[in-house]
Amino acid sequence: MNPPQPPAAASGPWQDRLGRAAIRSLQVLAVLTLLVIVVWVGVQLRLVVVPLLIAVLIAAAASPLVTWLNRRGLPRAPSVWVTLLAAFAVLGGLGWLVARAAQDQWGELAAGAGEGVKELERFLAESPLGLDRREIEDLWAQAAEFLAGPQGQGVITGATLVVEILAGIFLGLVLLYFLLKDGDRIWTFLRSELLPDRHSPRFDRVAAEAVSTLGGYVRGTALIALVEATLIGAAVAILGVPLALPIAIVVFIGAFIPLLGATAAGALAALIALVSNGVVAALVLVAVVIVVNQLEGDVLSPYVLGKAVSLHPLAVLLALSAGTISAGIIGAILAVPFAAVAWSAITTWRSTEEPGRGSPQPPPPATPPQ
């Protein structure tokens, strides 16, 4: 009796190596097309998407405090209100201090800026460019016209922007409240309605890891930003540069933009020092900014953030570039943490053994996102 013959290999234009490569290429193109569509829709609906993403970011960072208060006997809703009111009190106090400092020192800075502009005009006139006063004035006028935008649209655009910002802040606060108060129920509803039940433990594990990564990133970045703002702000104050507290606040906010934010804020501080205190103060401040950036990159980030952002610097740069191109400064702030969350979700999903296939059961899922 003849032994059974192996089944004949499938033939056709899609079964050879080139055909399989073509199929995989089409799959990649389909995924990229879907991502482009999602980004485009998100940009068109930015008045909803941006407040939602910011609310998710803040909720992930603040949820441990709400949970801690709730476990101490305070009901969930009052715990959320205490957390939000404490945050408003801190932000309001900082805003008042910044406004007070700016009001007290703005005249000095404006006078120094005027002298700096005259010095720049003098440098341009004496440089090899050989620009006369009229040509310099034309350059200033062209720059002002470029910044002002098309004629007749400045007031309308400014008013529209103010309305959009206020609406976004209000929507973000409402979303933040409900995410902190009912985050677990919202997640349970979405999982049960949109995701298959057989993968519920894995989805819970991924969601818990994503919230942990996002919250750890925000809290760690805030701590690093506080250290950078304190060091640079102290250097500004010691050098006698005006607006030390506002500069420290700008450095703190800039630290949430990886790779570029703190450097840009330090450059702004050095520019103010150059205008108000001269070249020596500016050079000293530049040296301080360089040292602080090295401290942040070599010491603070590896130990404070840890595994919260386990992304290669190239991936951080690509995410930062994509976020900036898509949504400007807000995109630059949101791109890296959500890229880290996406990678954390992928690795957690792949590392979690699927039950029911002879493999060990996954551990009990952590608390769903709050």
Order of alpha helices (4+ residues) and beta strands (2+ residues): alpha-alpha-alpha-alpha-alpha-alpha-alpha-alpha-alpha-alpha
